[in-house]
Amino acid sequence: MSFWNWFGSGKLRECEEKIRLEPENPQCHFDLATEYERQRQYPQAIEAFQKTLTLSPRSAETHFNLGVLYETTGNGRQAIFHMVQAGNLFSERNDVESKDKARKNLKTYYKQFDFQPGDNTPSS
């Protein structure tokens, strides 16, 4: 096992231990998800971000990251859904920079997946 693989698996264990101690803490699940994403373990990252949303459904950052992950894995409908949610939530809290980034990604996703604004996207 290389140093980087060992280091990464240690970080995963650390995140999992935090979840064991604080299972209802959305930040712990978010941290685990970002570590899975960093290691390109996309299905696990998506699952951990979904768990984050069950604990904190209005997390703009979680929706944003899910949008990016779904785009990476080729699921256009989910990528668009979560990026719309992220943009709306960033807008509600007047985070213009993040909202603009979400809108830019959204525009790219519409083009990439051949969708038009208003196309029937999933509700979750």
C-alpha positions in Angstrom: 0.0 0.0 0.0 1.4 3.4 -1.0 1.8 6.2 1.5 -1.1 8.1 -0.2 -3.4 5.1 -0.1 -2.6 4.6 3.5 -3.0 8.2 4.3 -6.4 8.3 2.5 -7.7 5.2 4.2 -6.6 6.7 7.6 -8.6 9.8 6.8 -11.7 7.7 5.9 -11.3 5.8 9.2 -11.1 9.2 11.0 -14.3 10.4 9.4 -16.1 7.1 10.1 -15.1 7.3 13.7 -16.5 10.9 14.0 -19.8 9.6 12.5 -19.8 6.8 15.1 -19.5 9.4 17.8 -21.9 11.9 16.3 -24.2 10.1 13.9 -26.6 13.0 13.6 -24.0 15.6 12.8 -24.3 16.5 9.1 -20.8 18.0 9.0 -19.3 14.5 9.8 -21.2 13.0 6.9 -20.2 15.9 4.6 -16.5 15.4 5.6 -16.8 11.7 4.8 -18.4 12.4 1.5 -15.7 14.9 0.5 -13.0 12.3 1.4 -14.7 9.7 -0.7 -14.9 12.2 -3.5 -11.3 13.1 -3.2 -10.5 9.4 -3.5 -12.8 9.1 -6.5 -15.1 6.7 -4.7 -18.1 8.4 -6.3 -20.9 6.0 -5.3 -19.8 6.2 -1.7 -19.5 9.9 -1.9 -23.0 10.3 -3.3 -24.4 8.1 -0.6 -22.6 10.1 2.1 -23.8 13.4 0.6 -27.4 12.1 0.5 -27.1 11.2 4.2 -25.9 14.8 4.8 -29.1 16.1 3.1 -31.3 13.9 5.2 -29.8 15.7 8.2 -29.5 19.1 6.7 -31.8 19.4 3.6 -31.1 23.0 3.0 -27.3 22.7 2.7 -26.4 24.5 -0.5 -22.9 23.1 -0.4 -24.1 19.6 -0.2 -26.5 20.1 -3.2 -23.6 21.8 -5.1 -21.3 18.9 -4.5 -24.0 16.3 -5.4 -24.5 18.3 -8.6 -20.9 18.0 -9.5 -20.7 14.3 -8.6 -23.8 13.5 -10.6 -22.3 15.4 -13.6 -19.0 13.4 -13.1 -20.9 10.1 -13.2 -23.1 11.1 -16.1 -26.4 11.5 -14.4 -27.6 14.8 -16.0 -31.0 15.0 -14.4 -29.7 14.7 -10.9 -26.8 17.0 -11.7 -29.2 19.7 -12.9 -31.7 19.1 -10.0 -29.0 19.5 -7.3 -27.3 22.5 -9.0 -30.7 24.3 -9.2 -31.2 23.6 -5.5 -27.7 24.9 -4.7 -28.2 28.0 -6.7 -31.5 28.8 -5.1 -30.2 28.2 -1.6 -27.1 30.3 -2.2 -29.3 33.0 -3.5 -31.5 32.9 -0.4 -28.6 33.7 1.8 -27.2 36.3 -0.6 -24.0 34.3 -1.4 -23.7 35.9 -4.9 -20.3 34.3 -5.7 -21.5 30.8 -5.0 -24.8 31.3 -6.7 -23.0 32.5 -9.8 -20.8 29.5 -9.8 -23.8 27.2 -9.4 -25.6 29.0 -12.3 -22.5 28.7 -14.5 -22.3 25.0 -13.8 -26.0 24.7 -14.5 -25.7 26.3 -17.8 -22.9 23.9 -18.7 -25.0 20.9 -17.6 -28.0 21.9 -19.6 -25.8 22.0 -22.7 -23.8 18.9 -21.8 -26.8 16.8 -21.2 -29.0 18.4 -23.9 -31.6 19.7 -21.5 -33.5 23.0 -21.6 -34.5 25.0 -18.6 -37.9 23.9 -17.7 -37.4 20.3 -18.9 -38.9 17.8 -16.5 -36.1 17.3 -13.9 -36.6 15.0 -10.9 -37.9 16.4 -7.6 -35.2 14.5 -5.7 
